[in-house]
Amino acid sequence: MSNQAPLLNPLHVPRPTAPSISGFVASVLTPSYSIRHAHVLRLYDVLLHLLSLEPSRTNSEQCLRAWYLLAQCHQLDLTSLYRLGGVVLARSGMVDAPTAYNGHDPDDDEDDEDDDDEDERMQRVARMRTEWYKANLTSGVQRDDSTHKIDRLKEFILSLAASGQSTQALEELQSYLPAHPYHDSIQLHVLEGQLALLVAQSLSGGPAPHKSSSAKRTSARFHDLDSDSDSSSDDSGPQQHQSMTAPSTRNFSAPDADEADQQALRRERSTYHFLAFVAASAPILYDQAKEAFRQASRLHHKNKSAAALHDEGTRWLNLMTAAEAHHLKRSKQSIDVESP
């Protein structure tokens, strides 16, 4: 099997000194060729398994030792350890906090004090990830390795946003976007637009998206940072927008279908209300987000390799246009009601 992703096979295997073999691929790992390579790959698999377990102090120490041993192996592609290093740091920060998982059920924490402690702990873990990503933003990356550069910058920006520094995350991203290869990245332009909406929401005093304590633990446990950047409207936008435009292929009973349509309509109105609120309270950031989504849409149509992928920039533009039309319609209705 060829190596498509560095995390699946992190080893750089040199060509054998024996006579050439027909059909040999340099990126293929053959454990029979080198026992050391087989041990390193096994240790890498052990680290991935440890990270999938429930966080504990023993588990955290084992992850740190495994990662430290892997970092010392010269056969290892260090770029594959960049994201894993952040996950290992997050694991150690989770078990070192006083509100760790040991000894009680996370679902039982319903007091406001426990939630505040949980928020503080999550932000501390996110700050640890931010420091790690910033310190290793360009280390070990070749000059022409644009994919790893974009991935590292995205992880760094998302960790900043997760730590509560959304304004700084937007400024950092905007400082990198004019340079190569970041200016041609569709996902970075989409992220810029989402961060602009998030900053506008926080500056205007809009309602923050509700997230339970157990949901926060789950998102930190699996290191799913993309959900942090999407903020409130992205969680509800795509699902309800597709449900209102595309016919459903599943068979529902009449009451279930009516209830699903009502829920989708409520989510759509909530999304429109959020975008209209941001447009009225922070028009500069709203226009900035719209321009970022427009640039992402241009790059998507320009890039032939991304034609098969979902056009996230166009989806956001359609949502913003629909929200503006919805707000204009409601304004006209209110004027007609007030007029004699």
C-alpha positions as CSV (number, residue, x, y, z in Angstrom):
1,M,0.0,0.0,0.0
2,S,1.3,3.4,-0.9
3,N,1.6,6.1,1.8
4,Q,-1.2,8.6,1.2
5,A,-1.2,10.3,4.6
6,P,1.9,10.8,6.9
7,L,0.0,9.8,10.0
8,L,-0.8,6.4,8.6
9,N,2.8,5.5,7.9
10,P,5.2,8.0,9.4
11,L,8.4,6.3,8.4
12,H,10.8,7.3,5.6
13,V,12.1,3.9,4.4
14,P,15.2,4.1,2.3
15,R,15.6,2.1,-0.9
16,P,17.2,-1.3,-0.2
17,T,20.9,-1.8,-1.0
18,A,20.0,-5.2,-2.6
19,P,19.4,-5.5,-6.3
20,S,16.4,-3.5,-7.5
21,I,13.0,-5.2,-7.1
22,S,10.3,-4.8,-9.8
23,G,7.5,-2.6,-8.7
24,F,9.2,-1.4,-5.6
25,V,7.8,1.8,-4.1
26,A,10.0,3.9,-1.8
27,S,7.2,4.9,0.6
28,V,6.2,1.3,1.3
29,L,7.1,0.0,4.7
30,T,8.3,-3.7,4.7
31,P,8.9,-4.9,8.2
32,S,11.0,-7.8,6.9
33,Y,13.5,-5.3,5.4
34,S,14.3,-3.7,8.8
35,I,13.4,-5.0,12.3
36,R,14.0,-1.5,13.7
37,H,11.4,0.0,11.3
38,A,8.9,-2.6,12.4
39,H,9.5,-1.8,16.1
40,V,9.2,2.0,15.4
41,L,5.9,1.5,13.5
42,R,4.6,-0.8,16.3
43,L,5.5,1.9,18.9
44,Y,3.6,4.5,16.8
45,D,0.6,2.2,16.7
46,V,0.8,1.8,20.5
47,L,0.8,5.6,20.9
48,L,-2.3,5.9,18.8
49,H,-4.0,3.2,20.9
50,L,-3.0,5.0,24.1
51,L,-4.5,8.2,22.9
52,S,-7.8,6.5,22.1
53,L,-8.2,5.3,25.8
54,E,-9.8,7.1,28.7
55,P,-7.5,9.9,30.0
56,S,-5.7,8.9,33.2
57,R,-2.4,9.9,34.9
58,T,-0.8,6.5,34.0
59,N,-2.1,6.8,30.4
60,S,-0.7,10.3,30.1
61,E,2.8,9.2,31.3
62,Q,2.8,6.3,28.8
63,C,1.8,8.7,26.0
64,L,4.6,11.1,26.9
65,R,7.2,8.3,27.0
66,A,6.1,6.8,23.7
67,W,6.1,10.2,21.9
68,Y,9.5,11.0,23.4
69,L,10.9,7.8,22.0
70,L,9.4,8.3,18.6
71,A,10.8,11.9,18.4
72,Q,14.3,10.4,18.9
73,C,14.1,8.1,15.9
74,H,15.8,9.5,12.9
75,Q,13.7,7.3,10.6
76,L,10.5,9.1,11.7
77,D,8.9,11.9,9.7
78,L,8.7,14.6,12.4
79,T,5.8,16.3,10.6
80,S,3.6,13.4,11.5
81,L,4.3,14.0,15.2
82,Y,3.3,17.7,15.0
83,R,-0.4,17.1,15.7
84,L,0.2,14.1,17.9
85,G,2.4,16.3,20.1
86,G,-0.5,18.7,20.7
87,V,-2.8,15.8,21.5
88,V,-0.3,14.3,24.0
89,L,0.1,17.8,25.7
90,A,-3.7,18.1,25.9
91,R,-3.9,14.6,27.5
92,S,-1.4,15.5,30.2
93,G,-3.1,18.8,30.9
94,M,-6.5,17.1,31.3
95,V,-5.2,14.6,33.9
96,D,-3.2,17.2,35.8
97,A,-6.2,19.5,36.4
98,P,-8.1,19.1,39.7
99,T,-11.3,18.4,37.8
100,A,-10.0,15.3,36.0
101,Y,-12.2,12.4,35.1
102,N,-10.8,10.1,37.8
103,G,-13.2,9.3,40.6
104,H,-16.5,10.5,39.3
105,D,-18.8,10.5,36.4
106,P,-18.5,13.6,34.2
107,D,-22.2,13.7,33.6
108,D,-22.8,14.4,37.3
109,D,-21.1,17.9,37.2
110,E,-24.1,20.2,37.0
111,D,-23.0,23.0,39.4
112,D,-22.0,26.4,38.1
113,E,-18.7,26.2,40.0
114,D,-17.8,22.9,38.4
115,D,-18.6,24.3,35.0
116,D,-16.4,27.3,35.6
117,D,-13.6,25.1,36.6
118,E,-14.1,23.0,33.6
119,D,-14.0,26.0,31.3
120,E,-10.8,27.2,32.9
121,R,-9.3,23.8,32.6
122,M,-10.2,23.5,28.9
123,Q,-8.8,26.9,28.1
124,R,-5.6,26.0,29.9
125,V,-5.3,22.8,27.8
126,A,-5.9,24.9,24.7
127,R,-3.2,27.4,25.7
128,M,-0.8,24.5,26.0
129,R,-1.6,23.3,22.5
130,T,-1.3,26.8,21.2
131,E,2.3,27.2,22.7
132,W,3.2,23.8,21.2
133,Y,1.9,24.6,17.7
134,K,3.4,28.1,17.7
135,A,6.9,26.8,18.7
136,N,6.8,24.1,16.0
137,L,5.0,26.1,13.3
138,T,7.8,25.9,10.8
139,S,10.3,23.4,12.3
140,G,11.0,20.3,10.2
141,V,9.0,21.5,7.2
142,Q,10.6,21.6,3.8
143,R,10.4,24.8,1.8
144,D,8.1,23.4,-0.9
145,D,5.9,21.4,1.6
146,S,2.9,23.6,1.3
147,T,0.4,21.0,2.6
148,H,2.1,20.6,6.0
149,K,2.5,24.4,6.3
150,I,-1.2,25.0,5.8
151,D,-2.2,22.1,8.2
152,R,0.1,23.5,10.9
153,L,-1.1,27.0,10.6
154,K,-4.7,25.8,10.7
155,E,-4.0,23.8,13.9
156,F,-2.3,26.8,15.4
157,I,-5.2,29.2,14.6
158,L,-7.8,26.7,15.8
159,S,-6.0,26.2,19.1
160,L,-5.9,30.0,19.6
161,A,-9.7,30.2,19.0
162,A,-10.3,27.3,21.4
163,S,-8.3,29.1,24.1
164,G,-10.6,32.1,24.0
165,Q,-8.3,34.3,21.9
166,S,-10.5,34.5,18.8
167,T,-9.5,38.1,18.0
168,Q,-5.8,37.2,18.1
169,A,-6.5,34.1,16.0
170,L,-8.1,36.2,13.3
171,E,-5.2,38.7,13.4
172,E,-2.6,35.9,13.2
173,L,-4.4,34.3,10.3
174,Q,-4.7,37.5,8.4
175,S,-1.0,38.1,8.8
176,Y,-0.2,34.8,7.1
177,L,-2.8,34.8,4.3
178,P,-1.1,37.2,1.9
179,A,2.0,34.9,1.8
180,H,2.6,31.8,-0.2
181,P,1.2,29.1,0.0
182,Y,-1.5,30.3,2.4
183,H,-3.2,32.7,0.0
184,D,-4.3,29.8,-2.2
185,S,-5.8,27.7,0.6
186,I,-9.6,27.4,0.5
187,Q,-9.9,26.1,4.0
188,L,-7.9,29.0,5.5
189,H,-10.2,31.6,3.8
190,V,-13.2,29.8,5.1
191,L,-11.7,29.8,8.5
192,E,-11.0,33.5,8.2
193,G,-14.7,34.1,7.5
194,Q,-15.8,31.9,10.4
195,L,-13.4,33.7,12.8
196,A,-14.7,37.1,11.7
197,L,-18.2,36.0,12.5
198,L,-17.1,34.6,15.9
199,V,-15.2,37.8,16.8
200,A,-18.2,39.9,15.7
201,Q,-20.5,37.8,17.9
202,S,-18.2,38.2,20.9
203,L,-17.7,42.0,20.5
204,S,-21.4,42.7,20.0
205,G,-22.4,40.7,23.0
206,G,-24.3,38.1,21.1
207,P,-25.4,34.9,22.8
208,A,-22.6,32.3,23.0
209,P,-23.4,28.8,21.7
210,H,-24.4,26.6,24.6
211,K,-22.3,23.6,25.2
212,S,-22.6,21.2,28.1
213,S,-19.7,20.2,30.3
214,S,-19.8,16.6,29.1
215,A,-19.8,17.8,25.5
216,K,-16.7,19.9,26.2
217,R,-14.9,16.9,27.6
218,T,-15.8,14.8,24.6
219,S,-14.5,17.4,22.2
220,A,-11.3,17.7,24.1
221,R,-10.9,13.9,24.4
222,F,-11.0,13.4,20.7
223,H,-9.2,16.6,19.8
224,D,-11.9,17.8,17.4
225,L,-10.9,21.4,17.1
226,D,-12.7,22.1,13.8
227,S,-15.9,22.3,15.8
228,D,-14.4,25.2,17.8
229,S,-13.8,27.3,14.7
230,D,-17.3,26.8,13.2
231,S,-18.9,28.5,16.3
232,S,-22.6,28.7,16.7
233,S,-24.2,29.1,13.2
234,D,-22.0,26.5,11.5
235,D,-23.4,23.7,13.7
236,S,-26.9,24.4,12.5
237,G,-26.5,25.9,9.1
238,P,-25.6,23.1,6.7
239,Q,-28.0,20.5,8.1
240,Q,-31.0,22.7,8.1
241,H,-30.2,24.4,4.8
242,Q,-29.9,21.0,3.0
243,S,-33.1,19.8,4.6
244,M,-35.0,22.8,3.3
245,T,-33.7,22.5,-0.2
246,A,-33.3,18.8,-1.0
247,P,-36.0,16.2,-0.7
248,S,-35.5,13.6,2.0
249,T,-34.9,10.0,0.9
250,R,-35.9,8.4,4.2
251,N,-39.5,7.3,4.9
252,F,-41.1,9.2,7.8
253,S,-44.5,9.1,9.1
254,A,-46.6,12.2,8.8
255,P,-46.1,13.5,12.4
256,D,-42.4,12.8,12.3
257,A,-42.1,14.6,9.0
258,D,-44.0,17.6,10.2
259,E,-41.9,17.8,13.4
260,A,-38.7,17.5,11.4
261,D,-39.8,20.3,9.1
262,Q,-40.7,22.5,12.1
263,Q,-37.3,21.9,13.7
264,A,-35.5,22.6,10.4
265,L,-37.5,25.8,10.1
266,R,-36.6,26.9,13.6
267,R,-32.9,26.2,13.0
268,E,-33.0,28.2,9.8
269,R,-34.7,31.2,11.4
270,S,-32.1,31.0,14.3
271,T,-29.3,31.1,11.7
272,Y,-30.8,34.0,9.9
273,H,-31.3,35.8,13.2
274,F,-27.7,35.3,14.1
275,L,-26.3,36.5,10.8
276,A,-28.7,39.5,10.8
277,F,-27.6,40.4,14.3
278,V,-23.9,40.3,13.3
279,A,-24.6,42.3,10.2
280,A,-26.3,45.0,12.2
281,S,-24.0,45.1,15.2
282,A,-20.6,44.6,13.5
283,P,-21.0,45.5,9.8
284,I,-17.2,45.7,9.1
285,L,-16.5,42.2,10.4
286,Y,-19.6,41.0,8.6
287,D,-18.3,42.4,5.3
288,Q,-14.9,41.0,6.0
289,A,-16.3,37.5,6.6
290,K,-18.4,37.8,3.4
291,E,-15.3,38.7,1.4
292,A,-13.4,35.8,2.8
293,F,-16.1,33.4,1.9
294,R,-16.3,34.9,-1.6
295,Q,-12.5,34.4,-2.0
296,A,-12.9,30.8,-0.9
297,S,-15.6,30.3,-3.5
298,R,-13.4,31.8,-6.2
299,L,-10.6,29.5,-5.3
300,H,-12.9,26.5,-5.3
301,H,-14.1,27.1,-8.8
302,K,-10.6,27.9,-10.0
303,N,-9.0,24.8,-8.5
304,K,-9.9,21.7,-10.6
305,S,-8.7,19.3,-7.9
306,A,-11.2,20.7,-5.4
307,A,-14.2,20.4,-7.8
308,A,-15.3,17.2,-6.2
309,L,-15.2,18.7,-2.6
310,H,-18.0,20.5,-0.9
311,D,-17.9,24.2,-1.7
312,E,-18.0,25.6,1.8
313,G,-17.4,29.2,0.8
314,T,-20.5,29.2,-1.6
315,R,-22.6,27.6,1.1
316,W,-21.8,30.4,3.6
317,L,-22.4,33.0,0.9
318,N,-25.8,31.5,0.2
319,L,-26.7,31.5,3.9
320,M,-25.7,35.2,4.3
321,T,-27.6,36.2,1.2
322,A,-30.7,34.3,2.4
323,A,-30.4,35.9,5.8
324,E,-30.2,39.4,4.3
325,A,-33.3,38.7,2.1
326,H,-35.1,37.3,5.2
327,H,-34.2,40.4,7.2
328,L,-35.3,42.7,4.4
329,K,-38.6,40.9,4.1
330,R,-39.3,41.2,7.8
331,S,-38.4,44.9,7.7
332,K,-40.9,45.5,4.9
333,Q,-43.6,43.6,6.8
334,S,-43.1,45.6,9.9
335,I,-43.3,48.9,7.9
336,D,-46.5,47.7,6.2
337,V,-48.0,46.9,9.6
338,E,-47.0,50.3,11.2
339,S,-48.2,52.3,8.2
340,P,-51.9,53.4,8.3
